[in-house]
Amino acid sequence: METLSLSRLNEYLRRVITLNFSEPLWINAELVQCNLNKGNYYIELAERDESTSEILAQSVAVIWKTTWNNLKARISPEILREGNKLRLKVHVDYHIRYGLKLNVIDIDESFTLGDIVRQRQEIISKLITEKLWQRNKETRIPLVVKRVAVITSLTAAGKRDFETHLLENEYSYTFNITYFKATMQGNKTAPEIVRSLSLISQRQDEFDCVAIIRGGGAKMDLIDFDSYDIAKKLAFTDLPVLTGIGHDQDESVTDLCAYKQLKTPTAVADYIIQHNLLFESQMTELYQKALHLCNARIHRNMVLLANTRKNLVMSSIAWQQNKMTRLKNLTHRIQMSAQKWIQSKNLQLINTSHLLKSNNPLLILEKGYSMNFQNNRRIKSIEDIDFQKDLTTVLRDGMVISNIEKTSKS
């Protein structure tokens, strides 16, 4: 049997591969590892058993700098994240010294995005099963937001946009912003956001809401926010969480689980401002309604008071007239009664006068009668005579003094 040298064997393999794989072809594989060196991406690919995750096949590939410069105009570097499922167009190359190598000449981003959508749906299903889905939406945002905890990269342009828009608002609202640092892109995104949320929860009495913000980016950048760990932490965060991670059309699991999903950091700032403006407008409207009600009640009471005053005046006049009428009637009755009493007394006086006149002793004497007195007492009966005293007899024209010797009864 002929013995071949290693170089000759590898040369045979190179020829066979070159003959059979002269044209590029598409392959599916998982990206296990990726290293960037001098603009070239050196990646390790693998195929796993779907049930056991055991590696069935493994190979290395390279994306040369010139190739990547053509691809990066339409593909985000985030597609080369470890763990992503890739569909690659490769040229199979075999070098007699370095062995098999796959030269990547194109990447089907839609394939990876489809796998991301599948993974996202799996995360959502898991959250629903565990009853953690969108629990943060059940929190209540205060009527007025003043204290905002912000999770972001401290060097991001989105941070500056958010801060400028919020603090320089046209309504002169003031806010207290506390920043919590977190990486907004890459493998560290989820653990650092979870850590920041934990720190905020420990100080939740100091804040009214939480904002997770970052500037815009490629569609693939959202994969960092399709995180079960972030979603679970949001479910146990008692403060309302607002997201603005820079995408106008797409949304991540983090967006879906937050209290309010907004597109950009500026949109988050505007939402907070409009929220406070709504409260101020409602308070102004309530004030205007209260003022209107008070003025209406004052007007009604003024009318009522005027009517009451008028009624009191009318009632007073009527009462006065009634009393005057009663007084006149009483005065008339008193006058009539007095006149009757005076007339009665005058009649009595006349009768008495007539009686006195008819019983006047002088008139009696004029008629020829006389009156007898003894001891300055008028003698009306013979029994009244004192024989020891003189008897004075009064006549019309004089008096007669007599001594009494005897008397006789008739």
Number of C-alpha atoms within 10 A of each C-alpha: 3 4 7 9 9 11 12 12 13 19 16 13 17 19 13 13 15 15 10 10 13 12 10 16 14 14 11 16 19 20 21 19 15 17 12 12 10 7 14 16 18 16 20 19 21 19 18 14 10 8 6 7 9 11 11 9 11 13 14 18 22 20 21 17 15 11 16 19 12 12 16 10 8 9 18 15 14 18 22 21 19 17 14 18 24 23 18 22 18 21 20 20 17 19 13 16 10 8 12 18 16 21 20 22 20 20 19 15 18 11 15 20 18 12 14 18 15 12 15 19 14 13 19 22 13 14 19 12 10 10 12 18 22 22 20 25 19 13 17 13 15 13 12 15 19 17 17 19 24 27 26 26 21 17 10 15 13 22 22 15 17 23 17 13 18 24 17 11 14 9 11 10 14 14 15 11 16 15 16 19 16 21 18 25 17 16 14 12 19 22 15 19 23 19 16 20 26 16 12 23 18 10 11 17 10 13 19 19 24 27 23 27 27 29 22 18 13 14 18 18 21 24 24 20 23 24 20 18 16 23 29 21 19 26 23 14 20 18 26 22 27 26 26 25 30 24 19 11 7 10 19 20 22 27 24 18 26 28 24 17 20 22 21 23 30 23 21 24 23 17 16 19 24 14 17 19 15 14 14 14 13 12 12 12 12 12 12 12 12 12 12 12 12 12 12 12 12 12 12 12 13 12 12 12 12 12 12 14 12 12 12 13 12 12 13 12 12 12 13 12 12 12 13 13 12 12 12 12 12 13 13 12 12 12 12 12 12 12 12 12 12 13 12 12 12 12 12 12 14 12 12 12 12 12 11 12 13 12 11 12 15 14 13 16 15 13 10 9 13 16 16 18 17 17 12 9 10 15 18 11 8 11 9 12 19 13 13 9 12 15 21 20 17 16 17 16 7 8 13 10 13 11 11 13 7 6 10 5 6 4
